[in-house]
Amino acid sequence: MNPSEGLKRLLHSRLNHYLHLFEQTMTTQIGEFEDLALELGITTFPTNMTSVHVIDCIGKNEPINNTAIAEKLNMSKANITKISTKLLKEGCIKRSQMNDNKKEVYFSLSSKGRQIFEVHHMMHEAIEHRFISVLDSFSESELQASLKFLQALIDQMDNIVKGDKRG
């Protein structure tokens, strides 16, 4: 085995370790989201981050329809329909139609949805701040190499998700 092969295997091992920690971190962050929401007096909210991300997408783009939400979140329209139906029942979003197009349904946030949107925004700011502070010790060329590496992984995973098993 040549030296770069060993380094590649080490990178693979470290990435797997990172992914396991990432799963645990997501669980912790959901708990932090719930704690922050409760501190702000929000007693009911979605318990999965996908629904929260749909609320976030609507909040950033309202009014927005199912098709646009699906495109922005890279999800199926059927998934968005299922999630938006649940969010409507929970009182997080409102539906409306434009005067010039009665067929198309658009979503916007209710006051409850707006509160959840704000909590999510606060969480993302804290997460982004922690992430950027880790990168402060990297040089410009290290950041460029990291970005290239991550993009290669994203491209590979995107191909796998789309059915190209070769990645």
CORSUL-V876616 format. One record per residue. RES is the residue in one letter. PHI is phi in whole degrees, 0 to 359 (999 if undefined). OMEGA is omega in whole degrees, 0 to 359 (999 if undefined). Layout:
# CORSUL-V876616
res->{RES:RES}
phi->{PHI:PHI}
omega->{OMEGA:OMEGA}
This chain:
# CORSUL-V876616
res->{M:N:P:S:E:G:L:K:R:L:L:H:S:R:L:N:H:Y:L:H:L:F:E:Q:T:M:T:T:Q:I:G:E:F:E:D:L:A:L:E:L:G:I:T:T:F:P:T:N:M:T:S:V:H:V:I:D:C:I:G:K:N:E:P:I:N:N:T:A:I:A:E:K:L:N:M:S:K:A:N:I:T:K:I:S:T:K:L:L:K:E:G:C:I:K:R:S:Q:M:N:D:N:K:K:E:V:Y:F:S:L:S:S:K:G:R:Q:I:F:E:V:H:H:M:M:H:E:A:I:E:H:R:F:I:S:V:L:D:S:F:S:E:S:E:L:Q:A:S:L:K:F:L:Q:A:L:I:D:Q:M:D:N:I:V:K:G:D:K:R:G}
phi->{999:282:302:290:296:297:295:296:294:296:300:299:298:294:295:299:300:302:296:296:295:299:302:295:296:299:298:297:293:297:297:296:300:299:299:296:300:296:301:271:86:269:262:233:199:299:261:233:288:296:296:296:290:294:301:300:297:297:300:279:228:294:284:217:261:304:300:292:298:302:294:293:261:55:234:284:297:298:298:296:299:299:293:294:298:294:295:297:298:280:79:272:227:238:246:209:231:281:300:271:212:285:284:280:259:240:243:218:274:278:296:296:298:297:296:297:302:294:298:298:298:298:298:296:298:294:295:297:299:298:296:296:295:295:280:300:273:269:281:302:292:293:296:297:295:297:297:298:299:297:295:297:294:299:299:297:294:298:296:295:299:278:106:273:294:288:70}
omega->{179:185:181:176:177:179:178:179:177:177:179:179:180:178:177:177:179:182:176:178:179:177:180:179:179:178:178:182:176:176:178:178:180:179:180:178:180:177:181:176:178:187:177:182:178:182:174:186:178:178:178:179:173:176:180:180:179:181:181:189:187:352:184:180:181:183:181:177:180:180:183:182:180:179:178:176:179:177:181:178:179:182:182:177:179:180:175:180:181:178:181:181:176:176:179:175:179:180:184:181:183:181:187:179:179:181:171:183:169:178:176:178:179:178:179:177:180:178:180:179:179:179:182:177:180:180:180:179:179:181:182:180:176:184:180:182:181:174:178:181:176:177:178:179:178:179:178:179:181:180:177:177:179:180:180:181:178:178:179:179:181:174:177:185:179:180:999}
